[in-house]
Amino acid sequence: MRCIVATANPDKAAEIVTIMKSAIDLELIERPRDIPDVEETGETLLENALLKAQAIYEATGELTIADDTGLFVDALNGAPGVRSARFAGEHARYEDNVAKLLAEMHDAENRSARFETVAVAILPGGEHLVATGTVEGIITGEPAGSNGFGYDPVFAPLEADGKTFAQLSSSEKAAISHRGRAFQALATQVHQALA
């Protein structure tokens, strides 16, 4: 069965496809380019994930998966949270968001943070499935590593012996990451629903 990956972010799409292919036998298709970007106007990760999935599902009628992810930093009262991709502005680059985060945390003693992903699937017929994944970690003082994307160079998961996500291989990251956990769980739900 075909499955549309709703994200317009190519880095995120590649990561989702890798995770899903290891967990379920689906033909994963990139988001049709003629469908306009979906405004993430939700107040929560779940609302934004559903907005993206619903838009693609309504346009295609096919099984669709989507997610929204946030970085929640304790010293910043949970910011950037649901606005993680737009922390430094609507059209911010990864580097801009990382620079703003490090600037706002330059004298923070508490560097604990967590990544959270809410993944959703809309099945043919319209049924919704939801899965979440989280990973605890710390924000490092400076970027390290060249793999990954987004905040990966400054987020060191507690399970990675001090390495940032950007210092891990793709498979090492997927095994412990928020997105890996959310989409592994979602794949299980989709498999059971389609069986």
C-alpha positions as a Markdown table, in Angstrom:
| # | Residue | x | y | z |
|---|---|---|---|---|
| 1 | Met | 0.0 | 0.0 | 0.0 |
| 2 | Arg | 1.1 | 3.6 | -0.7 |
| 3 | Cys | 1.7 | 6.0 | 2.1 |
| 4 | Ile | 2.2 | 9.7 | 1.7 |
| 5 | Val | 4.8 | 11.4 | 3.9 |
| 6 | Ala | 3.2 | 14.8 | 4.6 |
| 7 | Thr | 6.2 | 16.9 | 5.6 |
| 8 | Ala | 7.6 | 19.5 | 3.2 |
| 9 | Asn | 11.0 | 19.3 | 5.0 |
| 10 | Pro | 13.3 | 17.0 | 3.0 |
| 11 | Asp | 15.6 | 16.3 | 6.0 |
| 12 | Lys | 12.7 | 15.2 | 8.1 |
| 13 | Ala | 11.1 | 13.3 | 5.2 |
| 14 | Ala | 14.3 | 11.3 | 4.7 |
| 15 | Glu | 14.5 | 10.4 | 8.4 |
| 16 | Ile | 10.9 | 9.4 | 8.6 |
| 17 | Val | 11.2 | 7.2 | 5.5 |
| 18 | Thr | 14.3 | 5.4 | 6.9 |
| 19 | Ile | 12.5 | 4.8 | 10.2 |
| 20 | Met | 9.2 | 3.6 | 8.6 |
| 21 | Lys | 11.0 | 1.3 | 6.1 |
| 22 | Ser | 12.7 | -0.5 | 8.9 |
| 23 | Ala | 9.4 | -1.1 | 10.7 |
| 24 | Ile | 6.7 | -1.7 | 8.0 |
| 25 | Asp | 6.3 | -2.8 | 4.4 |
| 26 | Leu | 4.8 | 0.3 | 2.8 |
| 27 | Glu | 5.5 | 2.2 | -0.4 |
| 28 | Leu | 6.4 | 5.6 | 1.0 |
| 29 | Ile | 5.7 | 8.5 | -1.3 |
| 30 | Glu | 6.9 | 12.1 | -0.9 |
| 31 | Arg | 4.4 | 14.8 | -0.4 |
| 32 | Pro | 2.9 | 15.9 | -3.8 |
| 33 | Arg | 4.6 | 19.2 | -4.8 |
| 34 | Asp | 1.4 | 20.7 | -6.1 |
| 35 | Ile | -0.2 | 20.8 | -2.7 |
| 36 | Pro | 0.6 | 24.1 | -0.9 |
| 37 | Asp | 2.4 | 24.3 | 2.3 |
| 38 | Val | 0.2 | 23.9 | 5.4 |
| 39 | Glu | 0.3 | 26.7 | 7.9 |
| 40 | Glu | 1.2 | 25.3 | 11.4 |
| 41 | Thr | -1.4 | 27.4 | 13.3 |
| 42 | Gly | -2.0 | 24.8 | 16.1 |
| 43 | Glu | -1.2 | 25.5 | 19.7 |
| 44 | Thr | 0.1 | 21.9 | 20.2 |
| 45 | Leu | 2.3 | 19.4 | 18.4 |
| 46 | Leu | -0.8 | 17.2 | 17.9 |
| 47 | Glu | -2.8 | 20.0 | 16.3 |
| 48 | Asn | 0.0 | 20.8 | 13.9 |
| 49 | Ala | 0.6 | 17.2 | 13.0 |
| 50 | Leu | -3.1 | 16.7 | 12.3 |
| 51 | Leu | -3.3 | 19.9 | 10.2 |
| 52 | Lys | -0.5 | 18.6 | 7.9 |
| 53 | Ala | -1.8 | 15.0 | 7.7 |
| 54 | Gln | -5.4 | 16.2 | 7.1 |
| 55 | Ala | -4.4 | 18.5 | 4.2 |
| 56 | Ile | -2.5 | 15.8 | 2.4 |
| 57 | Tyr | -5.2 | 13.2 | 3.1 |
| 58 | Glu | -7.9 | 15.5 | 1.8 |
| 59 | Ala | -5.9 | 16.2 | -1.4 |
| 60 | Thr | -5.0 | 12.5 | -2.1 |
| 61 | Gly | -7.4 | 10.2 | -0.3 |
| 62 | Glu | -4.4 | 8.0 | 0.5 |
| 63 | Leu | -2.9 | 6.8 | 3.7 |
| 64 | Thr | -0.9 | 9.7 | 5.1 |
| 65 | Ile | 1.6 | 10.2 | 7.9 |
| 66 | Ala | 2.8 | 13.4 | 9.4 |
| 67 | Asp | 4.4 | 14.7 | 12.5 |
| 68 | Asp | 5.3 | 17.8 | 14.5 |
| 69 | Thr | 8.3 | 18.0 | 16.7 |
| 70 | Gly | 9.3 | 20.4 | 19.4 |
| 71 | Leu | 12.4 | 21.1 | 21.6 |
| 72 | Phe | 11.3 | 21.9 | 25.1 |
| 73 | Val | 14.1 | 23.6 | 27.2 |
| 74 | Asp | 13.6 | 23.9 | 30.9 |
| 75 | Ala | 15.6 | 27.1 | 31.4 |
| 76 | Leu | 13.4 | 28.8 | 28.7 |
| 77 | Asn | 10.2 | 27.7 | 30.4 |
| 78 | Gly | 9.6 | 25.1 | 27.6 |
| 79 | Ala | 10.5 | 27.3 | 24.7 |
| 80 | Pro | 11.0 | 27.0 | 21.7 |
| 81 | Gly | 8.4 | 24.2 | 22.0 |
| 82 | Val | 5.8 | 24.1 | 19.3 |
| 83 | Arg | 7.6 | 27.0 | 17.6 |
| 84 | Ser | 10.9 | 25.2 | 17.3 |
| 85 | Ala | 11.2 | 25.4 | 13.5 |
| 86 | Arg | 10.4 | 29.1 | 13.7 |
| 87 | Phe | 12.2 | 30.1 | 16.9 |
| 88 | Ala | 14.4 | 32.7 | 15.1 |
| 89 | Gly | 11.7 | 33.8 | 12.7 |
| 90 | Glu | 9.3 | 32.5 | 10.1 |
| 91 | His | 12.0 | 31.7 | 7.5 |
| 92 | Ala | 14.8 | 30.9 | 9.9 |
| 93 | Arg | 17.5 | 28.5 | 8.9 |
| 94 | Tyr | 18.7 | 25.7 | 11.2 |
| 95 | Glu | 21.8 | 27.8 | 12.1 |
| 96 | Asp | 19.7 | 30.8 | 13.0 |
| 97 | Asn | 17.5 | 28.7 | 15.5 |
| 98 | Val | 20.6 | 27.2 | 17.0 |
| 99 | Ala | 22.3 | 30.5 | 17.4 |
| 100 | Lys | 19.3 | 32.1 | 19.1 |
| 101 | Leu | 19.0 | 29.1 | 21.4 |
| 102 | Leu | 22.6 | 29.2 | 22.5 |
| 103 | Ala | 22.4 | 33.0 | 22.9 |
| 104 | Glu | 19.4 | 32.7 | 25.2 |
| 105 | Met | 21.0 | 30.0 | 27.2 |
| 106 | His | 24.5 | 31.5 | 27.5 |
| 107 | Asp | 24.4 | 31.8 | 31.3 |
| 108 | Ala | 21.9 | 29.1 | 32.1 |
| 109 | Glu | 22.9 | 26.6 | 34.7 |
| 110 | Asn | 20.1 | 24.2 | 34.0 |
| 111 | Arg | 20.6 | 22.9 | 30.5 |
| 112 | Ser | 18.1 | 20.1 | 30.6 |
| 113 | Ala | 15.7 | 19.7 | 27.6 |
| 114 | Arg | 13.6 | 17.2 | 25.8 |
| 115 | Phe | 12.6 | 16.6 | 22.3 |
| 116 | Glu | 9.0 | 15.4 | 21.7 |
| 117 | Thr | 7.4 | 14.2 | 18.5 |
| 118 | Val | 3.8 | 13.5 | 17.8 |
| 119 | Ala | 3.3 | 11.3 | 14.8 |
| 120 | Val | -0.1 | 10.8 | 13.1 |
| 121 | Ala | -1.5 | 8.6 | 10.4 |
| 122 | Ile | -4.8 | 9.0 | 8.6 |
| 123 | Leu | -5.9 | 5.7 | 7.1 |
| 124 | Pro | -8.0 | 5.3 | 4.0 |
| 125 | Gly | -11.5 | 5.9 | 5.3 |
| 126 | Gly | -10.4 | 8.7 | 7.6 |
| 127 | Glu | -9.4 | 6.9 | 10.9 |
| 128 | His | -6.7 | 8.7 | 12.8 |
| 129 | Leu | -3.8 | 7.0 | 14.7 |
| 130 | Val | -1.5 | 8.9 | 17.0 |
| 131 | Ala | 1.9 | 8.0 | 18.6 |
| 132 | Thr | 4.4 | 10.1 | 20.6 |
| 133 | Gly | 8.1 | 9.8 | 21.3 |
| 134 | Thr | 10.3 | 11.7 | 23.6 |
| 135 | Val | 14.0 | 11.8 | 24.5 |
| 136 | Glu | 15.6 | 13.6 | 27.4 |
| 137 | Gly | 18.9 | 15.4 | 27.1 |
| 138 | Ile | 20.9 | 18.6 | 27.6 |
| 139 | Ile | 21.7 | 21.6 | 25.5 |
| 140 | Thr | 25.5 | 21.8 | 24.9 |
| 141 | Gly | 27.5 | 25.0 | 25.1 |
| 142 | Glu | 28.4 | 24.8 | 21.5 |
| 143 | Pro | 27.5 | 22.8 | 18.3 |
| 144 | Ala | 29.3 | 19.4 | 17.8 |
| 145 | Gly | 29.0 | 17.0 | 14.9 |
| 146 | Ser | 27.9 | 17.2 | 11.3 |
| 147 | Asn | 25.1 | 14.6 | 10.9 |
| 148 | Gly | 21.5 | 15.3 | 11.4 |
| 149 | Phe | 19.7 | 18.7 | 11.1 |
| 150 | Gly | 17.9 | 21.3 | 13.2 |
| 151 | Tyr | 19.0 | 21.4 | 16.8 |
| 152 | Asp | 20.9 | 18.1 | 16.5 |
| 153 | Pro | 24.4 | 19.7 | 16.9 |
| 154 | Val | 23.4 | 21.1 | 20.3 |
| 155 | Phe | 21.2 | 18.4 | 21.8 |
| 156 | Ala | 23.0 | 15.6 | 23.7 |
| 157 | Pro | 20.5 | 12.8 | 24.6 |
| 158 | Leu | 21.2 | 11.3 | 28.0 |
| 159 | Glu | 21.5 | 7.9 | 26.4 |
| 160 | Ala | 24.4 | 8.9 | 24.1 |
| 161 | Asp | 27.3 | 9.2 | 26.5 |
| 162 | Gly | 27.7 | 13.0 | 26.0 |
| 163 | Lys | 27.5 | 12.9 | 22.2 |
| 164 | Thr | 25.0 | 15.2 | 20.4 |
| 165 | Phe | 22.6 | 13.8 | 17.9 |
| 166 | Ala | 24.8 | 15.3 | 15.2 |
| 167 | Gln | 27.7 | 13.1 | 16.4 |
| 168 | Leu | 25.7 | 9.9 | 16.0 |
| 169 | Ser | 25.1 | 7.8 | 12.9 |
| 170 | Ser | 21.6 | 7.9 | 11.4 |
| 171 | Ser | 20.9 | 4.4 | 12.8 |
| 172 | Glu | 22.2 | 5.3 | 16.3 |
| 173 | Lys | 20.0 | 8.4 | 16.3 |
| 174 | Ala | 16.9 | 6.6 | 15.1 |
| 175 | Ala | 17.3 | 3.9 | 17.8 |
| 176 | Ile | 16.9 | 6.5 | 20.6 |
| 177 | Ser | 15.4 | 9.6 | 19.1 |
| 178 | His | 12.0 | 11.1 | 19.7 |
| 179 | Arg | 11.1 | 10.7 | 16.0 |
| 180 | Gly | 12.4 | 7.2 | 15.9 |
| 181 | Arg | 10.3 | 6.2 | 18.9 |
| 182 | Ala | 7.1 | 8.0 | 17.6 |
| 183 | Phe | 7.3 | 6.5 | 14.1 |
| 184 | Gln | 8.2 | 3.0 | 15.3 |
| 185 | Ala | 5.1 | 3.1 | 17.5 |
| 186 | Leu | 3.0 | 4.6 | 14.7 |
| 187 | Ala | 4.2 | 1.9 | 12.3 |
| 188 | Thr | 3.0 | -0.8 | 14.7 |
| 189 | Gln | -0.4 | 0.8 | 14.9 |
| 190 | Val | -0.7 | 1.2 | 11.1 |
| 191 | His | 0.4 | -2.5 | 10.6 |
| 192 | Gln | -2.3 | -3.7 | 13.1 |
| 193 | Ala | -5.0 | -1.4 | 11.5 |
| 194 | Leu | -4.2 | -2.7 | 8.0 |
| 195 | Ala | -3.9 | -6.3 | 8.9 |
